[in-house]
């Protein structure tokens, strides 16, 4: 895998690999749509990233919270990530036009 080679190279050069939440969001989409991974596989990959000492994830706590919500909800990963970001900012409710996402605690459907 090309990404693994870059991470290994960065480690050899003592360079920090940083992944933003925007990249995490894109990564989830690629894993699901192109690599045809299921929810469990995506969760496993993201948990491995969180456990890695060689990678720094921007707003790691937001990702951890999003993964917890995603694991236990029918919402898409993107909605779970947005909800986690809003909650970490102090919001108690996230508004959405997505009826499926509105089934998640803390999300309210705009009608």
C-alpha positions in Angstrom: 0.0 0.0 0.0 1.5 3.4 -1.0 0.3 5.2 2.1 2.2 2.7 4.3 5.4 3.4 2.4 5.0 7.1 2.9 4.4 6.6 6.6 7.5 4.3 6.9 9.6 6.8 5.0 8.5 9.6 7.3 9.3 7.5 10.3 12.8 6.8 9.0 13.3 10.6 8.4 11.9 11.3 11.9 9.1 13.4 10.3 5.6 13.5 11.8 2.7 12.4 9.6 -0.3 14.5 10.3 -3.8 13.6 9.1 -6.6 16.3 9.3 -10.2 15.4 9.8 -11.0 16.5 6.3 -8.6 13.8 5.1 -10.1 11.3 7.5 -13.5 12.1 6.0 -12.2 11.6 2.4 -10.4 8.4 3.5 -13.6 6.9 4.9 -15.3 7.6 1.5 -12.4 6.0 -0.4 -12.3 2.9 1.8 -16.1 2.4 1.5 -16.6 3.3 -2.1 -13.4 2.3 -3.9 -12.0 -0.4 -1.6 -15.5 -1.7 -0.9 -14.8 -2.0 2.9 -17.7 -2.5 5.3 -18.3 -0.4 8.4 -16.4 -2.8 10.7 -13.3 -2.8 8.5 -13.4 1.0 8.3 -13.7 1.3 12.1 -10.7 -1.1 12.5 -8.5 0.9 10.2 -9.4 4.2 12.0 -8.8 2.6 15.4 -5.4 1.4 14.2 -4.6 5.0 13.0 -5.5 6.3 16.5 -3.3 3.7 18.1 -0.3 4.5 15.9 2.6 6.4 17.5 3.8 7.4 14.0 0.7 9.4 13.1 -0.7 12.5 14.5 -4.4 13.1 13.9 -5.8 16.6 14.1 -8.6 16.8 16.7 -8.0 13.2 17.7 -10.7 13.4 20.4 -13.3 14.4 17.7 -12.4 11.3 15.7 -12.6 9.0 18.7 -16.1 10.4 19.5 -17.2 10.2 15.9 -16.1 6.5 15.7 -18.0 5.7 18.8 -21.2 7.3 17.4 -20.6 5.7 14.0 -20.2 2.2 15.6 -23.5 2.5 17.4 -25.7 4.4 14.9 -27.1 4.0 11.5 -25.8 7.5 10.4 -23.2 7.9 7.8 -19.6 8.4 9.0 -19.7 12.0 7.8 -22.7 12.9 9.9 -21.1 11.2 12.9 -17.9 13.3 12.4 -19.9 16.5 12.0 -21.9 15.7 15.2 -18.7 15.0 17.1 -17.2 18.3 15.9 -20.3 20.2 17.0 -20.5 18.6 20.3 -16.8 19.3 21.0 -17.6 22.9 20.2 -20.3 22.9 22.9 -23.4 22.5 20.7 -26.1 20.2 22.2 -28.0 19.6 18.9 -26.9 19.3 15.2 -29.5 20.1 12.6 -29.7 18.0 9.4 -31.8 17.5 6.3 -30.8 13.8 6.4 -33.6 11.7 7.9 -31.3 8.7 8.6 -28.9 10.9 10.5 -31.7 12.4 12.5 -32.2 9.0 14.2 -28.9 9.6 16.0 -29.0 11.1 19.5 -28.1 14.8 19.3 -29.3 15.2 15.7 -32.5 16.9 14.8 -34.2 16.8 11.4 -35.0 20.1 9.7 -38.4 19.9 8.1 
